[in-house]
Amino acid sequence: MANEETPVFQIQRVYLKDISLEQPNSPGILLEAEQPSVDIQLGVEANPVADGIYEVAVTATVQTKIKDKTVFLVEAKQAGIFEIRNVPQDQMGPIMGIACPQIVYPYLRGNVADVINRAGFPAVHLAEINFQAMYEQQQAQTAGTGDTATLPQ
């Protein structure tokens, strides 16, 4: 029999929660010879779903522009449902802010590259992310401002 105090960390499901693509200036912008600038924003959020069950989502916004005109804008949210039980409270933040996003992020990268490619553009491959550094930076900012963090502490 399993001990009631044995830590549990299991992936229940990884899924694409939301994705959108906009090409507001097509087809005219597609005739431009200039290389577009690319802006990529990432975020992580974690929310309890039920007792011991959490949803962790990684979001990406990829916007390319030529001068002040958008070539394309992709917004995507990849999420995972995780069962996390019997873990010390001080470890919950790092699990949901580092371990879970590391599992979900490769799916997000693939989906973003695929939708951009299907839109007729060369795929934009999101860089590998150091979620530990991202989490630590977020915790430092939260400690400095006194705001409550999106992720559990």
KEMI-513800 format. One record per atom (N, C-alpha, C): residue number from 1; x, y, z; atom name. Coordinates in nm, 3 decimals. Layout:
// KEMI-513800
(r NUM; (X; Y; Z); CA)
...
//
This chain:
// KEMI-513800
(r 1; (0.083; -0.119; 0.000); N)
(r 1; (0.000; 0.000; 0.000); CA)
(r 1; (0.087; 0.125; 0.000); C)
(r 2; (0.043; 0.227; -0.069); N)
(r 2; (0.117; 0.352; -0.077); CA)
(r 2; (0.099; 0.429; 0.053); C)
(r 3; (0.206; 0.487; 0.098); N)
(r 3; (0.203; 0.569; 0.217); CA)
(r 3; (0.126; 0.698; 0.186); C)
(r 4; (0.038; 0.738; 0.277); N)
(r 4; (-0.042; 0.859; 0.258); CA)
(r 4; (0.045; 0.984; 0.248); C)
(r 5; (0.167; 0.980; 0.301); N)
(r 5; (0.255; 1.096; 0.300); CA)
(r 5; (0.353; 1.095; 0.184); C)
(r 6; (0.346; 0.996; 0.097); N)
(r 6; (0.436; 0.989; -0.017); CA)
(r 6; (0.405; 1.104; -0.113); C)
(r 7; (0.507; 1.184; -0.149); N)
(r 7; (0.481; 1.293; -0.243); CA)
(r 7; (0.434; 1.239; -0.378); C)
(r 8; (0.340; 1.310; -0.438); N)
(r 8; (0.285; 1.272; -0.568); CA)
(r 8; (0.303; 1.389; -0.664); C)
(r 9; (0.358; 1.360; -0.782); N)
(r 9; (0.368; 1.459; -0.889); CA)
(r 9; (0.341; 1.385; -1.019); C)
(r 10; (0.222; 1.408; -1.077); N)
(r 10; (0.185; 1.338; -1.199); CA)
(r 10; (0.123; 1.435; -1.298); C)
(r 11; (0.155; 1.414; -1.425); N)
(r 11; (0.092; 1.490; -1.532); CA)
(r 11; (-0.041; 1.422; -1.564); C)
(r 12; (-0.150; 1.494; -1.555); N)
(r 12; (-0.280; 1.440; -1.591); CA)
(r 12; (-0.308; 1.462; -1.740); C)
(r 13; (-0.270; 1.580; -1.790); N)
(r 13; (-0.298; 1.615; -1.929); CA)
(r 13; (-0.221; 1.740; -1.968); C)
(r 14; (-0.176; 1.747; -2.093); N)
(r 14; (-0.119; 1.868; -2.150); CA)
(r 14; (-0.205; 1.902; -2.271); C)
(r 15; (-0.247; 2.029; -2.281); N)
(r 15; (-0.338; 2.065; -2.388); CA)
(r 15; (-0.319; 2.209; -2.432); C)
(r 16; (-0.357; 2.236; -2.556); N)
(r 16; (-0.355; 2.371; -2.610); CA)
(r 16; (-0.485; 2.439; -2.568); C)
(r 17; (-0.473; 2.538; -2.481); N)
(r 17; (-0.593; 2.602; -2.426); CA)
(r 17; (-0.645; 2.712; -2.517); C)
(r 18; (-0.554; 2.784; -2.583); N)
(r 18; (-0.597; 2.895; -2.666); CA)
(r 18; (-0.487; 2.928; -2.766); C)
(r 19; (-0.526; 2.962; -2.889); N)
(r 19; (-0.429; 3.009; -2.988); CA)
(r 19; (-0.501; 3.099; -3.085); C)
(r 20; (-0.435; 3.208; -3.123); N)
(r 20; (-0.492; 3.297; -3.223); CA)
(r 20; (-0.381; 3.350; -3.313); C)
(r 21; (-0.418; 3.377; -3.436); N)
(r 21; (-0.327; 3.430; -3.537); CA)
(r 21; (-0.397; 3.545; -3.606); C)
(r 22; (-0.327; 3.657; -3.618); N)
(r 22; (-0.380; 3.772; -3.690); CA)
(r 22; (-0.278; 3.818; -3.792); C)
(r 23; (-0.325; 3.850; -3.910); N)
(r 23; (-0.243; 3.911; -4.015); CA)
(r 23; (-0.317; 4.036; -4.062); C)
(r 24; (-0.321; 4.141; -3.981); N)
(r 24; (-0.408; 4.255; -4.010); CA)
(r 24; (-0.370; 4.334; -4.136); C)
(r 25; (-0.246; 4.326; -4.181); N)
(r 25; (-0.204; 4.406; -4.295); CA)
(r 25; (-0.175; 4.324; -4.420); C)
(r 26; (-0.222; 4.200; -4.421); N)
(r 26; (-0.204; 4.116; -4.540); CA)
(r 26; (-0.312; 4.152; -4.641); C)
(r 27; (-0.287; 4.141; -4.767); N)
(r 27; (-0.167; 4.088; -4.832); CA)
(r 27; (-0.059; 4.191; -4.859); C)
(r 28; (-0.091; 4.321; -4.846); N)
(r 28; (0.006; 4.425; -4.882); CA)
(r 28; (0.140; 4.414; -4.813); C)
(r 29; (0.138; 4.384; -4.683); N)
(r 29; (0.263; 4.378; -4.605); CA)
(r 29; (0.352; 4.264; -4.652); C)
(r 30; (0.293; 4.162; -4.716); N)
(r 30; (0.371; 4.047; -4.761); CA)
(r 30; (0.461; 4.082; -4.879); C)
(r 31; (0.436; 4.195; -4.942); N)
(r 31; (0.518; 4.238; -5.055); CA)
(r 31; (0.639; 4.320; -5.011); C)
(r 32; (0.647; 4.355; -4.884); N)
(r 32; (0.760; 4.431; -4.831); CA)
(r 32; (0.886; 4.346; -4.834); C)
(r 33; (0.997; 4.406; -4.872); N)
(r 33; (1.124; 4.333; -4.878); CA)
(r 33; (1.201; 4.344; -4.746); C)
(r 34; (1.165; 4.439; -4.664); N)
(r 34; (1.236; 4.462; -4.537); CA)
(r 34; (1.213; 4.347; -4.439); C)
(r 35; (1.317; 4.316; -4.362); N)
(r 35; (1.306; 4.211; -4.260); CA)
(r 35; (1.223; 4.264; -4.143); C)
(r 36; (1.127; 4.186; -4.096); N)
(r 36; (1.046; 4.232; -3.983); CA)
(r 36; (1.121; 4.219; -3.850); C)
(r 37; (1.081; 4.301; -3.755); N)
(r 37; (1.132; 4.285; -3.618); CA)
(r 37; (1.039; 4.187; -3.547); C)
(r 38; (1.095; 4.112; -3.453); N)
(r 38; (1.017; 4.010; -3.382); CA)
(r 38; (1.020; 4.041; -3.232); C)
(r 39; (0.903; 4.044; -3.171); N)
(r 39; (0.892; 4.065; -3.027); CA)
(r 39; (0.821; 3.944; -2.967); C)
(r 40; (0.883; 3.883; -2.867); N)
(r 40; (0.827; 3.764; -2.804); CA)
(r 40; (0.812; 3.789; -2.654); C)
(r 41; (0.692; 3.766; -2.604); N)
(r 41; (0.663; 3.780; -2.461); CA)
(r 41; (0.614; 3.646; -2.408); C)
(r 42; (0.663; 3.607; -2.289); N)
(r 42; (0.622; 3.482; -2.227); CA)
(r 42; (0.568; 3.507; -2.088); C)
(r 43; (0.479; 3.419; -2.044); N)
(r 43; (0.426; 3.428; -1.909); CA)
(r 43; (0.387; 3.291; -1.858); C)
(r 44; (0.382; 3.279; -1.725); N)
(r 44; (0.343; 3.153; -1.659); CA)
(r 44; (0.238; 3.186; -1.555); C)
(r 45; (0.135; 3.103; -1.549); N)
(r 45; (0.035; 3.118; -1.443); CA)
(r 45; (-0.004; 2.980; -1.390); C)
(r 46; (-0.038; 2.976; -1.264); N)
(r 46; (-0.078; 2.850; -1.201); CA)
(r 46; (-0.203; 2.874; -1.119); C)
(r 47; (-0.298; 2.780; -1.130); N)
(r 47; (-0.424; 2.793; -1.056); CA)
(r 47; (-0.469; 2.657; -1.005); C)
(r 48; (-0.520; 2.652; -0.882); N)
(r 48; (-0.576; 2.527; -0.832); CA)
(r 48; (-0.705; 2.494; -0.907); C)
(r 49; (-0.724; 2.365; -0.935); N)
(r 49; (-0.846; 2.318; -1.004); CA)
(r 49; (-0.934; 2.243; -0.905); C)
(r 50; (-0.873; 2.158; -0.826); N)
(r 50; (-0.941; 2.080; -0.722); CA)
(r 50; (-0.835; 2.048; -0.617); C)
(r 51; (-0.872; 1.975; -0.516); N)
(r 51; (-0.777; 1.940; -0.411); CA)
(r 51; (-0.662; 1.859; -0.470); C)
(r 52; (-0.541; 1.916; -0.466); N)
(r 52; (-0.422; 1.848; -0.516); CA)
(r 52; (-0.408; 1.849; -0.667); C)
(r 53; (-0.497; 1.919; -0.737); N)
(r 53; (-0.494; 1.926; -0.883); CA)
(r 53; (-0.475; 2.072; -0.924); C)
(r 54; (-0.377; 2.097; -1.012); N)
(r 54; (-0.343; 2.233; -1.052); CA)
(r 54; (-0.332; 2.244; -1.203); C)
(r 55; (-0.371; 2.359; -1.255); N)
(r 55; (-0.348; 2.389; -1.396); CA)
(r 55; (-0.234; 2.489; -1.401); C)
(r 56; (-0.133; 2.458; -1.483); N)
(r 56; (-0.022; 2.548; -1.505); CA)
(r 56; (-0.021; 2.579; -1.655); C)
(r 57; (-0.023; 2.709; -1.687); N)
(r 57; (-0.028; 2.751; -1.827); CA)
(r 57; (0.091; 2.840; -1.859); C)
(r 58; (0.146; 2.820; -1.978); N)
(r 58; (0.253; 2.904; -2.030); CA)
(r 58; (0.195; 2.975; -2.152); C)
(r 59; (0.208; 3.108; -2.154); N)
(r 59; (0.157; 3.186; -2.264); CA)
(r 59; (0.272; 3.247; -2.343); C)
(r 60; (0.250; 3.262; -2.473); N)
(r 60; (0.347; 3.327; -2.560); CA)
(r 60; (0.273; 3.423; -2.651); C)
(r 61; (0.331; 3.539; -2.670); N)
(r 61; (0.283; 3.636; -2.766); CA)
(r 61; (0.399; 3.666; -2.860); C)
(r 62; (0.380; 3.639; -2.988); N)
(r 62; (0.483; 3.663; -3.089); CA)
(r 62; (0.427; 3.764; -3.187); C)
(r 63; (0.493; 3.880; -3.195); N)
(r 63; (0.448; 3.983; -3.288); CA)
(r 63; (0.564; 4.024; -3.377); C)
(r 64; (0.540; 4.024; -3.508); N)
(r 64; (0.639; 4.071; -3.603); CA)
(r 64; (0.585; 4.196; -3.668); C)
(r 65; (0.676; 4.293; -3.688); N)
(r 65; (0.636; 4.421; -3.747); CA)
(r 65; (0.739; 4.463; -3.851); C)
(r 66; (0.692; 4.534; -3.949); N)
(r 66; (0.777; 4.608; -4.041); CA)
(r 66; (0.738; 4.754; -4.020); C)
(r 67; (0.834; 4.832; -3.976); N)
(r 67; (0.811; 4.969; -3.933); CA)
(r 67; (0.705; 4.965; -3.822); C)
(r 68; (0.591; 5.030; -3.841); N)
(r 68; (0.488; 5.029; -3.736); CA)
(r 68; (0.370; 4.940; -3.772); C)
(r 69; (0.384; 4.859; -3.879); N)
(r 69; (0.274; 4.772; -3.921); CA)
(r 69; (0.300; 4.627; -3.882); C)
(r 70; (0.197; 4.566; -3.827); N)
(r 70; (0.207; 4.426; -3.785); CA)
(r 70; (0.204; 4.336; -3.908); C)
(r 71; (0.301; 4.243; -3.914); N)
(r 71; (0.301; 4.140; -4.017); CA)
(r 71; (0.210; 4.027; -3.969); C)
(r 72; (0.242; 3.974; -3.849); N)
(r 72; (0.152; 3.878; -3.787); CA)
(r 72; (0.166; 3.884; -3.636); C)
(r 73; (0.060; 3.841; -3.569); N)
(r 73; (0.055; 3.836; -3.424); CA)
(r 73; (-0.001; 3.699; -3.385); C)
(r 74; (0.074; 3.625; -3.306); N)
(r 74; (0.029; 3.495; -3.256); CA)
(r 74; (0.025; 3.502; -3.104); C)
(r 75; (-0.089; 3.462; -3.047); N)
(r 75; (-0.102; 3.451; -2.903); CA)
(r 75; (-0.143; 3.307; -2.874); C)
(r 76; (-0.069; 3.241; -2.786); N)
(r 76; (-0.097; 3.101; -2.757); CA)
(r 76; (-0.084; 3.075; -2.608); C)
(r 77; (-0.168; 2.984; -2.559); N)
(r 77; (-0.163; 2.941; -2.420); CA)
(r 77; (-0.167; 2.788; -2.417); C)
(r 78; (-0.059; 2.730; -2.370); N)
(r 78; (-0.048; 2.584; -2.355); CA)
(r 78; (-0.058; 2.555; -2.206); C)
(r 79; (-0.140; 2.459; -2.169); N)
(r 79; (-0.160; 2.431; -2.028); CA)
(r 79; (-0.142; 2.283; -1.997); C)
(r 80; (-0.122; 2.258; -1.871); N)
(r 80; (-0.113; 2.121; -1.823); CA)
(r 80; (-0.188; 2.110; -1.692); C)
(r 81; (-0.245; 1.993; -1.670); N)
(r 81; (-0.309; 1.964; -1.542); CA)
(r 81; (-0.218; 1.867; -1.469); C)
(r 82; (-0.183; 1.903; -1.347); N)
(r 82; (-0.089; 1.826; -1.267); CA)
(r 82; (-0.150; 1.788; -1.133); C)
(r 83; (-0.124; 1.665; -1.092); N)
(r 83; (-0.161; 1.623; -0.958); CA)
(r 83; (-0.037; 1.638; -0.871); C)
(r 84; (-0.050; 1.720; -0.768); N)
(r 84; (0.062; 1.746; -0.677); CA)
(r 84; (0.009; 1.733; -0.535); C)
(r 85; (0.056; 1.631; -0.465); N)
(r 85; (0.008; 1.606; -0.329); CA)
(r 85; (0.126; 1.574; -0.236); C)
(r 86; (0.104; 1.602; -0.109); N)
(r 86; (0.201; 1.568; -0.003); CA)
(r 86; (0.339; 1.627; -0.030); C)
(r 87; (0.340; 1.748; -0.084); N)
(r 87; (0.464; 1.819; -0.109); CA)
(r 87; (0.469; 1.937; -0.011); C)
(r 88; (0.584; 1.960; 0.055); N)
(r 88; (0.592; 2.074; 0.147); CA)
(r 88; (0.553; 2.204; 0.078); C)
(r 89; (0.481; 2.289; 0.149); N)
(r 89; (0.430; 2.414; 0.091); CA)
(r 89; (0.540; 2.500; 0.031); C)
(r 90; (0.659; 2.500; 0.092); N)
(r 90; (0.768; 2.584; 0.040); CA)
(r 90; (0.823; 2.532; -0.094); C)
(r 91; (0.785; 2.411; -0.133); N)
(r 91; (0.830; 2.356; -0.262); CA)
(r 91; (0.723; 2.371; -0.372); C)
(r 92; (0.603; 2.411; -0.335); N)
(r 92; (0.495; 2.421; -0.434); CA)
(r 92; (0.523; 2.530; -0.538); C)
(r 93; (0.573; 2.645; -0.495); N)
(r 93; (0.604; 2.753; -0.590); CA)
(r 93; (0.703; 2.710; -0.695); C)
(r 94; (0.819; 2.656; -0.654); N)
(r 94; (0.915; 2.609; -0.755); CA)
(r 94; (0.861; 2.498; -0.844); C)
(r 95; (0.779; 2.409; -0.790); N)
(r 95; (0.723; 2.302; -0.874); CA)
(r 95; (0.634; 2.362; -0.981); C)
(r 96; (0.545; 2.454; -0.941); N)
(r 96; (0.451; 2.511; -1.038); CA)
(r 96; (0.512; 2.623; -1.121); C)
(r 97; (0.619; 2.684; -1.074); N)
(r 97; (0.683; 2.792; -1.148); CA)
(r 97; (0.802; 2.748; -1.232); C)
(r 98; (0.855; 2.627; -1.205); N)
(r 98; (0.972; 2.580; -1.279); CA)
(r 98; (0.945; 2.444; -1.342); C)
(r 99; (0.915; 2.343; -1.261); N)
(r 99; (0.901; 2.205; -1.312); CA)
(r 99; (0.785; 2.192; -1.410); C)
(r 100; (0.668; 2.241; -1.374); N)
(r 100; (0.551; 2.227; -1.462); CA)
(r 100; (0.568; 2.304; -1.594); C)
(r 101; (0.612; 2.431; -1.591); N)
(r 101; (0.633; 2.501; -1.718); CA)
(r 101; (0.736; 2.433; -1.809); C)
(r 102; (0.838; 2.371; -1.750); N)
(r 102; (0.937; 2.300; -1.831); CA)
(r 102; (0.874; 2.183; -1.906); C)
(r 103; (0.771; 2.125; -1.851); N)
(r 103; (0.701; 2.014; -1.916); CA)
(r 103; (0.609; 2.067; -2.026); C)
(r 104; (0.540; 2.176; -2.000); N)
(r 104; (0.440; 2.231; -2.092); CA)
(r 104; (0.504; 2.307; -2.210); C)
(r 105; (0.613; 2.376; -2.184); N)
(r 105; (0.673; 2.467; -2.282); CA)
(r 105; (0.709; 2.403; -2.417); C)
(r 106; (0.766; 2.284; -2.423); N)
(r 106; (0.796; 2.227; -2.556); CA)
(r 106; (0.672; 2.211; -2.644); C)
(r 107; (0.559; 2.182; -2.586); N)
(r 107; (0.434; 2.173; -2.663); CA)
(r 107; (0.396; 2.310; -2.717); C)
(r 108; (0.412; 2.413; -2.634); N)
(r 108; (0.382; 2.550; -2.677); CA)
(r 108; (0.474; 2.590; -2.793); C)
(r 109; (0.603; 2.561; -2.780); N)
(r 109; (0.698; 2.594; -2.887); CA)
(r 109; (0.656; 2.531; -3.019); C)
(r 110; (0.619; 2.404; -3.015); N)
(r 110; (0.579; 2.333; -3.136); CA)
(r 110; (0.452; 2.391; -3.197); C)
(r 111; (0.354; 2.423; -3.114); N)
(r 111; (0.228; 2.477; -3.164); CA)
(r 111; (0.246; 2.617; -3.223); C)
(r 112; (0.328; 2.700; -3.160); N)
(r 112; (0.352; 2.835; -3.213); CA)
(r 112; (0.425; 2.826; -3.347); C)
(r 113; (0.530; 2.744; -3.355); N)
(r 113; (0.604; 2.729; -3.480); CA)
(r 113; (0.512; 2.676; -3.590); C)
(r 114; (0.425; 2.581; -3.556); N)
(r 114; (0.335; 2.521; -3.654); CA)
(r 114; (0.234; 2.622; -3.707); C)
(r 115; (0.171; 2.699; -3.621); N)
(r 115; (0.069; 2.794; -3.667); CA)
(r 115; (0.133; 2.904; -3.752); C)
(r 116; (0.253; 2.948; -3.717); N)
(r 116; (0.321; 3.050; -3.797); CA)
(r 116; (0.356; 2.993; -3.935); C)
(r 117; (0.404; 2.870; -3.937); N)
(r 117; (0.437; 2.804; -4.062); CA)
(r 117; (0.312; 2.785; -4.148); C)
(r 118; (0.203; 2.744; -4.088); N)
(r 118; (0.077; 2.724; -4.161); CA)
(r 118; (0.020; 2.855; -4.213); C)
(r 119; (0.060; 2.966; -4.151); N)
(r 119; (0.015; 3.098; -4.197); CA)
(r 119; (0.096; 3.145; -4.317); C)
(r 120; (0.196; 3.066; -4.357); N)
(r 120; (0.274; 3.100; -4.475); CA)
(r 120; (0.404; 3.170; -4.447); C)
(r 121; (0.447; 3.169; -4.322); N)
(r 121; (0.573; 3.235; -4.284); CA)
(r 121; (0.675; 3.131; -4.242); C)
(r 122; (0.803; 3.167; -4.248); N)
(r 122; (0.902; 3.076; -4.190); CA)
(r 122; (0.874; 3.062; -4.040); C)
(r 123; (0.884; 2.942; -3.990); N)
(r 123; (0.853; 2.918; -3.848); CA)
(r 123; (0.942; 3.002; -3.757); C)
(r 124; (0.883; 3.054; -3.653); N)
(r 124; (0.958; 3.123; -3.547); CA)
(r 124; (0.972; 3.022; -3.435); C)
(r 125; (1.094; 2.984; -3.405); N)
(r 125; (1.117; 2.886; -3.298); CA)
(r 125; (1.150; 2.961; -3.170); C)
(r 126; (1.064; 2.947; -3.072); N)
(r 126; (1.088; 3.011; -2.943); CA)
(r 126; (1.213; 2.951; -2.881); C)
(r 127; (1.294; 3.034; -2.821); N)
(r 127; (1.418; 2.990; -2.759); CA)
(r 127; (1.389; 2.904; -2.635); C)
(r 128; (1.487; 2.823; -2.598); N)
(r 128; (1.476; 2.750; -2.471); CA)
(r 128; (1.471; 2.853; -2.358); C)
(r 129; (1.396; 2.823; -2.256); N)
(r 129; (1.377; 2.915; -2.144); CA)
(r 129; (1.430; 2.852; -2.016); C)
(r 130; (1.500; 2.932; -1.936); N)
(r 130; (1.544; 2.890; -1.805); CA)
(r 130; (1.433; 2.933; -1.707); C)
(r 131; (1.341; 2.842; -1.682); N)
(r 131; (1.226; 2.875; -1.597); CA)
(r 131; (1.268; 2.900; -1.452); C)
(r 132; (1.380; 2.843; -1.410); N)
(r 132; (1.427; 2.870; -1.274); CA)
(r 132; (1.466; 3.017; -1.262); C)
(r 133; (1.542; 3.068; -1.359); N)
(r 133; (1.582; 3.209; -1.355); CA)
(r 133; (1.459; 3.300; -1.366); C)
(r 134; (1.364; 3.262; -1.452); N)
(r 134; (1.241; 3.341; -1.468); CA)
(r 134; (1.162; 3.344; -1.337); C)
(r 135; (1.151; 3.229; -1.272); N)
(r 135; (1.079; 3.219; -1.145); CA)
(r 135; (1.148; 3.303; -1.037); C)
(r 136; (1.280; 3.290; -1.028); N)
(r 136; (1.355; 3.365; -0.926); CA)
(r 136; (1.344; 3.515; -0.949); C)
(r 137; (1.346; 3.558; -1.075); N)
(r 137; (1.331; 3.699; -1.106); CA)
(r 137; (1.192; 3.748; -1.064); C)
(r 138; (1.090; 3.667; -1.093); N)
(r 138; (0.953; 3.703; -1.056); CA)
(r 138; (0.940; 3.712; -0.903); C)
(r 139; (1.001; 3.618; -0.832); N)
(r 139; (0.995; 3.620; -0.686); CA)
(r 139; (1.066; 3.743; -0.630); C)
(r 140; (1.179; 3.780; -0.690); N)
(r 140; (1.253; 3.898; -0.645); CA)
(r 140; (1.171; 4.025; -0.670); C)
(r 141; (1.106; 4.034; -0.785); N)
(r 141; (1.022; 4.150; -0.815); CA)
(r 141; (0.904; 4.157; -0.718); C)
(r 142; (0.844; 4.043; -0.688); N)
(r 142; (0.730; 4.039; -0.597); CA)
(r 142; (0.773; 4.081; -0.457); C)
(r 143; (0.889; 4.032; -0.412); N)
(r 143; (0.939; 4.068; -0.279); CA)
(r 143; (0.970; 4.217; -0.272); C)
(r 144; (1.018; 4.272; -0.381); N)
(r 144; (1.054; 4.414; -0.384); CA)
(r 144; (0.934; 4.506; -0.387); C)
(r 145; (0.824; 4.462; -0.446); N)
(r 145; (0.707; 4.549; -0.459); CA)
(r 145; (0.600; 4.519; -0.355); C)
(r 146; (0.607; 4.401; -0.293); N)
(r 146; (0.506; 4.364; -0.194); CA)
(r 146; (0.378; 4.313; -0.257); C)
(r 147; (0.377; 4.301; -0.391); N)
(r 147; (0.258; 4.246; -0.458); CA)
(r 147; (0.248; 4.098; -0.434); C)
(r 148; (0.129; 4.045; -0.452); N)
(r 148; (0.114; 3.900; -0.445); CA)
(r 148; (0.153; 3.841; -0.578); C)
(r 149; (0.220; 3.728; -0.576); N)
(r 149; (0.268; 3.664; -0.698); CA)
(r 149; (0.155; 3.585; -0.765); C)
(r 150; (0.168; 3.567; -0.896); N)
(r 150; (0.075; 3.484; -0.969); CA)
(r 150; (0.093; 3.339; -0.928); C)
(r 151; (0.219; 3.303; -0.899); N)
(r 151; (0.251; 3.166; -0.860); CA)
(r 151; (0.257; 3.156; -0.708); C)
(r 152; (0.221; 3.042; -0.653); N)
(r 152; (0.230; 3.024; -0.507); CA)
(r 152; (0.374; 3.039; -0.460); C)
(r 153; (0.389; 3.091; -0.343); N)
(r 153; (0.523; 3.111; -0.286); CA)
(r 153; (0.576; 2.984; -0.225); C)
//
